[in-house]
Amino acid sequence: MTLLEKFGHDFMTPSDNRWRKLAFKTPLVLWRMGLGPLMGHIFVVITTKGRKSGEARHFMTEYYREGDKLYVVCAYGEKAQWYKNLMADPYATIQTWKGPERMKATRVTDTDEIMHMIAGFWKRDPVTVKWYFEAKGIDPTNPEDVAAKKDSLHILRFDPTDAPTPMPLTVDLAWIWPVLLLLRPRRRREKRR
């Protein structure tokens, strides 16, 4: 049984479902609460410039880094708003555990580079890689299959740039931690007799 048969194709398609939207936004809230150094080993915050509004837009996804280049896979492809924003203006700010970096996004179309990225990502997260390529009907271990169907892939490479990029996501919710500590239930001490 494949992962898609087990969990369904529905998860790989955009949805207006409130719970799913909340699930995708929760990691950004945790980042804003100061957990970026922990989360940033697996996830990257990508800050783009909204193609219509010009406002900073934030999105979080898994990444694979090789040297100064960073790779991400856009599971929803051209339907994803952040992908559309990057196609309109490729300059973005990314944030990992290392902190913010100014980058320029480029769609990866070279088969050798795609295969190299797959190999690196596979070592890090084989389940997600398998799920993504199953959804696309591609065998990620077969270079000929990848080459024949690479137009359906939405893999982005981020390269360092000196060009201006949007302001990074700030840690503006760290004040919540002391409040949570004050509001936590306290254990009642039993009186010793």
C-alpha positions, 0 to 999 in steps of 0.5 A: 500500500502506498502512502497516498493510498493510506492517507489519500491524495486529498492532503496534497491538494490545496483546501479551504478547510479551516483546520488544515489552514490552521495546521499550516499556520501554527508553525509560523506562530511557534516561530514568532514565539521564539522557537525558530532556532529549534524548528529551523533545522527542519523548516525554513520560513520563506518571506516573499513580497505579495505580487498584488499587495506588495506586503511581506508574506510568510510561509514555512516548509521543509528544506534541504541545504547544500552549501550556500544553496537551499532547496524546497519543494512546492507540493501544491505547485502553481496553485500555491500563493507563495510560489506565485509570489516568487515567480512574480518577484524571485527575491525572498528572505529565508530563515533557518536556525542560522537566521535570516538570509537574502536569497533569489529563487530559481525553479530547478529544471536540470535533471541532474540537479533534480536527481542530486536534490532528490538524493539529498532530500531522501536521506533527510526525509524519505517519507515526504519525498516518496509521498510527493513523487507518488502524487506526481506519478514519478519514480524518484529513483529512475532518472529517465522517469524524472527527466520525462516528467520534470515539468510537473515538478516545482522545485526551487533553489535559493541562491544568496543575493545582495539584492534587497529582500522583504523583512524577515519574520520577527519574534513578536510573540515571545511575551506569551511564555511568561504569561503561560508560566503564570497561568499554568495550574499549580499543584496543591501541596498536601499539608503534612500532619 
